[in-house]
Amino acid sequence: MNQCTLYVSIADYQKIVDAIKETFPDKGVQAAADGQSVTVTDKKWFGKSTLAFNFMREEADPERFLQMKKGMYGFFAQIETAHEKVKEKLLIQITALNVAVGIVASKEIDQETFAAVLAIAKEVSGIVFLPTGHMLDKEGRLLLNTEGESEVDDYLVTVSTELIDRHVRPSQSGEERKARSIQLLQEQGVPYINHLPVIVGDEDAVIRTKEEIVQRAIALCLIAVYAAGIAENGEIAEEREFIEGIIEQYGAADFFTEKERKLLDDPNPSQTDMVQMAWMYECYWVLLWALGYKKELEFPSEICDVSYAIDVLRSAGNYQTFYDNAVVRSKAEILDQADLIYRYDWACVDARINNRIVAGGLEPGVVMERHRALNWLVRHMEDEWDYVQMDT
């Protein structure tokens, strides 16, 4: 192997350059004037070797970088694995990347050189992709490969705080909302940290349109019904025939994302995918609330009432009735819930990292899916559904 790629989520890419210099203090390190590359030269008596670090940054070429991320996301998304939690976290991490560093050696990358690459990865909390299709964490442990293998039980997604909040302008409404959320967390006995940032304020927030929310709600309900049906009885052909009839009834053929349509068209979907998609009931539950079909969004301590959720759409009978009867909640109400779930999710992540039960009775799976739906509603990072980030 004479090449690999380092991927990072970082606001100041100069920190990567600094990490390279610190890792090779006794080598010749030269950064290009245009900031696109760094070359490490090791001169010896009988020749020299080089290690080139070539930078690709999202801010410099956003369209090309997006296509690269989509390709990587698709590559790992199709891998069947027993390590579904790790896979899900890796996919989230991929959506948050903003710098790719192609590393090319003039000779074979030996053990010492690769250890140096991992030292750089550790310094900037990056992940390393090998030509074999192996993705490694910053410690050099296998996160996932094409065979679905992994050496870890969990993975902590790392996103630069500056990147998360660079689109958020400080606002009084955001600060006041954060204060209200923290007060509620205190009352509920849920852990929190004061320095978790604010989310976008009323002044800058743009909520999804009624049409977008209605169509996404229908798609989520139908994909969850389909997935849960297969997970329960394994009758793929029967469930597909049933759901296609419902899709036609609601004129919903164009409502599904690329990932969802691929699942619907898969003649032999995996049990893991079906179980994962059945969790979309929780996202649908949030959208029912946002559309006024539910009076409250309850404390996320248990899964939603699936029978009621399905009946809301079923009783409408068609797209137009479901649309006409919906009344989108105010921007302030939706932002209140988005801020609160952000802090609930932090509590869940913190408990998982420290191997303890979440205080306050939160159900982590429910929290995560609600976070996904609410971030989509408030256009967090302008991500479309398949790429929604749930940063904590």
Steps between C-alpha positions, in 0.01 A plus 500: 500500500638839405192714549203561727260784578443698818152648545431773754224728627687814597448876467866599470681267263830664603477279809555200273809666354627570852438138599707382202789728597487388863494133398809531279725741697822351361388485137480765231142628498394745231150643454399621155431872466143432381424293810408196292776267611775422750803287415713316754847408375726245668853535368741212551847406379379290210198700392189659633133424546202732504157496658256738332185629670257637241205702634147506367282746692124539492516879506729509195289269280165427669337317207793264444532438872127423530521245220799339671308475828192357328716236335662404830165502678351270236802269517463439873119520510464188286724286723311239701637469850418380848658823628206718403562761770856555381386518139235759584753715687750471215237617251423798722872576523530490122227764462696730735836480322641814339865415429651202315875452502639261241825354630740362240843354574782466249571158652298242689345641819680308773384445857682806631354730234149366551534556874584862416188526283291372791669751734381778268152348486486488880610862529218622272241229588497366146419165340727316257384317187722231351504377137372163627167662593579507873399811696699548820438725797766737635644218712549279195215264592278366225167681489358318199616316190330354195437175686309683772769433758587739783733506797291742708160481666423870465640812343491862612420735212732801500386827347679831545294729721594789275353316201179418681443858605657703222157546340337598831494870576483579874150616588297590804227253404757219476649579841158529662393170346814329628431634851143366491622160384758480778239591759279218374793256502567590863136434588510164320829390652671474161876581490616798293799726437481878494745538213299296247432774239170658404317396186386743233273778630155608385654785302696269267316167509313378193265209564414244232189578298167334567527305175848373591388391847184328375683308229781396734248389763318279250826351373622425853173337603488278192865396514460414869182298433678311222816435703314397814281265297798319352686493831196337659398240244773488237253506209682742271286457186176529696613811688630663181170446321314645797719809539507577128121516512515750787768703321269526198204592723689799643685594182821453695731345239723809487508562876777250579872572521755313294584277795134425572419423137797264485362319803154476348644358179732252670371146430676367808540774763697413811334455837734767636377756246139414577545548873681829443228632270228396746652763731371761255171487689672722757594756235146486360366557852690831518363610163144414608553737790648767271194470276263546793373142504633459853448749781827427680837344437537288809816449701705248296504215751326236288417421140205670333145367467542329163133409462392861550774627269392273216132575556555875454613446141265211430193694610591789268468262206692712249774758467275804465297430812813436705646826366186709550447388861859578598590826673874557530610611845671832554869546441550567873333173603709295259822674606415439867485126435810506279704665775368264765569181301852627429565504874320170563721337237813638666389333826455169315837521328674595823343204680603262222859626498521454876321163493208595721122515479359834389369695797143625479363198315583600143479229232813557284355351181190717518710808577728440203215462250318805634825694471525391136148620422529830684837583343343437160205723589725795592731439200802431719811535280254500203528120492249292306338204672753227420783720629352667808764557769421460869790681664539517877 
